[in-house]
Amino acid sequence: MLLGQLVCSAAMLFLAGNLFAQIAVGGTTGTINDSQGTIITEARVMLTNHDTKAAQSTASTSTGVYVFNAARPGAYTLAVAKTGF
């Protein structure tokens, strides 16, 4: 009986790992620079899905980097705004 429970538990763990592999999520990252290559910090960065109009926003870091970790596959528009530009 104990062996059967262990096999069942192991199978459930194996299947659970495969279920997570079916989630279609990606991300994007980049660096915000002006036309002369100067890094732009604290810029507002907006990622908008063309089909769903769902939008995510973040700010560029002290090194100009932005990161979006949870974006479903699709076509997106990336917009950047910073006061003074």
C-alpha positions as a Markdown table, in Angstrom:
| # | Residue | x | y | z |
|---|---|---|---|---|
| 1 | Met | 0.0 | 0.0 | 0.0 |
| 2 | Leu | 2.8 | 2.4 | 0.9 |
| 3 | Leu | 4.6 | 1.7 | -2.4 |
| 4 | Gly | 1.3 | 2.5 | -4.3 |
| 5 | Gln | 1.0 | 5.8 | -2.5 |
| 6 | Leu | 4.6 | 6.7 | -3.3 |
| 7 | Val | 4.1 | 5.9 | -7.0 |
| 8 | Cys | 0.9 | 7.8 | -7.1 |
| 9 | Ser | 2.5 | 10.8 | -5.4 |
| 10 | Ala | 5.5 | 10.7 | -7.7 |
| 11 | Ala | 3.2 | 10.6 | -10.7 |
| 12 | Met | 1.2 | 13.5 | -9.5 |
| 13 | Leu | 4.4 | 15.6 | -9.0 |
| 14 | Phe | 5.6 | 14.7 | -12.5 |
| 15 | Leu | 2.3 | 15.6 | -14.1 |
| 16 | Ala | 2.1 | 18.9 | -12.1 |
| 17 | Gly | 5.4 | 19.9 | -13.6 |
| 18 | Asn | 4.2 | 19.2 | -17.1 |
| 19 | Leu | 1.1 | 21.3 | -16.5 |
| 20 | Phe | 3.1 | 24.4 | -15.7 |
| 21 | Ala | 5.1 | 23.9 | -18.9 |
| 22 | Gln | 1.9 | 24.5 | -20.9 |
| 23 | Ile | 1.5 | 28.2 | -19.8 |
| 24 | Ala | 2.3 | 30.5 | -22.7 |
| 25 | Val | 3.9 | 33.6 | -21.1 |
| 26 | Gly | 6.9 | 35.5 | -22.1 |
| 27 | Gly | 8.5 | 38.8 | -21.5 |
| 28 | Thr | 10.6 | 41.6 | -22.8 |
| 29 | Thr | 13.4 | 43.7 | -21.6 |
| 30 | Gly | 15.4 | 46.6 | -23.0 |
| 31 | Thr | 17.3 | 49.8 | -22.3 |
| 32 | Ile | 15.9 | 53.3 | -22.8 |
| 33 | Asn | 18.4 | 55.7 | -24.5 |
| 34 | Asp | 18.0 | 59.1 | -26.2 |
| 35 | Ser | 19.1 | 59.7 | -29.8 |
| 36 | Gln | 22.7 | 60.3 | -28.5 |
| 37 | Gly | 22.9 | 57.1 | -26.6 |
| 38 | Thr | 22.4 | 58.7 | -23.1 |
| 39 | Ile | 20.6 | 56.3 | -20.7 |
| 40 | Ile | 17.2 | 57.6 | -19.6 |
| 41 | Thr | 16.3 | 56.7 | -16.0 |
| 42 | Glu | 12.8 | 56.7 | -14.5 |
| 43 | Ala | 11.0 | 56.8 | -17.8 |
| 44 | Arg | 7.5 | 55.5 | -17.9 |
| 45 | Val | 7.3 | 52.4 | -20.1 |
| 46 | Met | 3.9 | 51.0 | -21.2 |
| 47 | Leu | 3.4 | 47.7 | -23.0 |
| 48 | Thr | -0.1 | 47.3 | -24.6 |
| 49 | Asn | -1.5 | 44.2 | -26.3 |
| 50 | His | -3.1 | 45.0 | -29.7 |
| 51 | Asp | -5.9 | 42.4 | -29.4 |
| 52 | Thr | -6.9 | 42.7 | -25.7 |
| 53 | Lys | -5.9 | 46.3 | -25.1 |
| 54 | Ala | -4.4 | 45.0 | -21.8 |
| 55 | Ala | -1.6 | 47.3 | -20.7 |
| 56 | Gln | 1.3 | 46.9 | -18.3 |
| 57 | Ser | 3.5 | 49.7 | -17.1 |
| 58 | Thr | 6.9 | 50.0 | -15.4 |
| 59 | Ala | 9.7 | 52.5 | -15.0 |
| 60 | Ser | 13.2 | 52.3 | -16.3 |
| 61 | Thr | 15.8 | 51.7 | -13.6 |
| 62 | Ser | 18.9 | 53.8 | -12.7 |
| 63 | Thr | 20.7 | 52.0 | -15.6 |
| 64 | Gly | 17.8 | 52.7 | -18.1 |
| 65 | Val | 16.6 | 49.1 | -18.1 |
| 66 | Tyr | 12.9 | 48.1 | -18.2 |
| 67 | Val | 11.5 | 44.6 | -17.7 |
| 68 | Phe | 8.1 | 43.0 | -18.4 |
| 69 | Asn | 7.9 | 39.4 | -17.1 |
| 70 | Ala | 4.4 | 38.3 | -17.8 |
| 71 | Ala | 3.2 | 39.0 | -21.3 |
| 72 | Arg | 1.1 | 36.5 | -23.3 |
| 73 | Pro | 2.1 | 35.9 | -26.9 |
| 74 | Gly | 0.8 | 38.5 | -29.3 |
| 75 | Ala | 1.4 | 41.8 | -31.0 |
| 76 | Tyr | 2.3 | 44.7 | -28.6 |
| 77 | Thr | 3.0 | 48.4 | -28.7 |
| 78 | Leu | 5.8 | 49.7 | -26.5 |
| 79 | Ala | 5.5 | 53.4 | -25.5 |
| 80 | Val | 8.0 | 55.4 | -23.5 |
| 81 | Ala | 7.4 | 58.8 | -21.8 |
| 82 | Lys | 9.6 | 61.0 | -19.7 |
| 83 | Thr | 9.0 | 64.6 | -18.7 |
| 84 | Gly | 11.3 | 66.9 | -20.6 |
| 85 | Phe | 11.6 | 64.7 | -23.7 |
